[in-house]
Amino acid sequence: MSDTADRLARLEAVAAITALKHRYFRACDAKDPKGFRECFSTAGAELDYGELGALDADGMAAVFASIALSQVDGAHAILDMHHGVHPDITVRDDGTAGGRWTLRFRQLNLIERTETVATGEYTDEYVVEDGRWKIAKCTFVRLWALTRPLGPDCRVVQG
């Protein structure tokens, strides 16, 4: 492959991986367990999310669903906002890739009446499966978090 074609292929891979990670963040915020699961390789994906546990993609999708889909009085009990920034993606000659992302995270827990603001780092491994990039390994390490109460005068509107 020519140098130009190789550079173009790597740029296209980085763009596809970036779009994949953005789909992952949107699935988290949209409370979409199916979309969440589809971001990972079909078999053998390894996820380590610290306090949430270290599981395969199916196991973590189940944990995600149990948290994201919980409701109180017909409304979502946990509201999340994931912003992935500062991507650093390396496409390797063997057709795999690695990446790091910084997470800006905000969560409203309407059961405990708290707001949490946090940041951390994702370290990912990516593979091509059926012509599409997938996450094969994902590790998240929280760097810090601030949790504070939602006061009685705080009003949360959904939808």
N, C-alpha and C positions, 0 to 999 in steps of 0.2 A: 504494500500500500504506500502511496506517496506521502510525503511529509504533510502536505496540505490536507489530504484525505484523512490521515490519521488525526490531525489536530481537529478537523471538523467532526469526526466521529466522537472524539473525546468531549468536545463542546456540546454535542447533541446528547451524550450520555449524562453530562453534568446537568443539563436542562431537564432531562427526563427524571433524574434522581431528585432534583429540586422540586419538581411537580409532584413526585411521589410523596415526599416528606410533607409538602403542603396539603395533599389529600389526607394524609395521616392526621395532621393537626385539625383540619376541618372536620374529619370524622369524629375526633375526640370532642370537639365543641358542639357538633350537631347531634351528639348522642346516638351515633350510628355504628353499632357493633359489627354489622356486616361490612361496612366500608372500612372500619378499623382493621378487621381480620384480613381483608383483601390486600392490604398494604404489605403483608408478610408472605414469605415463601410458603408454598403449600405444605411442605413437611420439613421438620428439622429446625425451624426458626427458634432462636434462643433469645429470650427477653429477660432482662434483669432490671426491675424498676425499684430497687431498694426496698422501701417500706411496703410496697405493694406485692413484692415477691419476685422470685425467679421462676419463670414458667415457659412453656412453649406458647406459640401464638394462639392456639385454641384455648388454653387455660387462661391466658391473659385477657383474651376477648371475653371470656365468661366473667372474670373479675371486673373488667371494664363495664360490661352490661349491668352487673349487679349494683355498681355505684352510679353509673350515668343514668340508668333508667328508674332509679328509686324515686318515688313520688310521695308527696304529702298533700292531702286534700285536692288531688287531681292535678297538681302542678309538680314540675321537677324540683327535687329537693337539693340537688347539687348542680350548680351552674359554673362551668369552666370557661376560661379563655386561655388558649395556648398560642403564643407567638414564637415561632422559631426564627432565629436571626443568626447572622455571622456564619453562614455555611462554609465549610472547608472540605471540599470533596476531591478525592484523588481517584482517577480511573486508572486501573492497572493493566499491564500488557496481557494478563491472563483472562481478561474479560470480567473481572470483579471490580469492586470499588469500595472505598472506605470513606466515611464522613464524620464530621463533628458539627454539632449545632448547639447554640445557646438557646435555652428556653426562658421566655418571660411568661410567667404563669400567674393567673388570678383565679380564685375560686370563692364562690359564695356557698356556704353550707347553711341551708335554711332550716335544718333540723337543730343544729347546734347554735344557730344564729351568729356565725362568724364569717369573717372575710380573711382569706389568706392570700398574700402576695409572696411569690417565690421565684427563684431562678436556679438553674442547674445546667448540666451539660449532658447531651446525648452523644454517644459514640456508636456509630452504626457500621455494619458490613452489608453490602448490596450484591445481589446476583441477578442475572437475567434468567427469567423463567417464562417459557412460552412467548418469547419476544418482548417481554416487559420487565423493567427493573422492579425488584422486590427487596424488602428488608429481610436479611437472613439472620442478623444478630443486632440487638439493640440494647444498650446499657445506658441507664440514666442515673446520674449522681446529682443529688440536690446540693447546691452550694449554701443557700440560706433560705429562710422563710420567716415571714412575719404574720402572725395570726392575731386578729383583734376582734372584739365583739361588735355585732351589728346592734346598735341601740334600738330602743323601743320606737323611736321616731323614724327609723330607717324604713323606707318603702322600696320593695323590689317588685318590678313589673316584668312579666314574661310575655314574649310574643308580640 
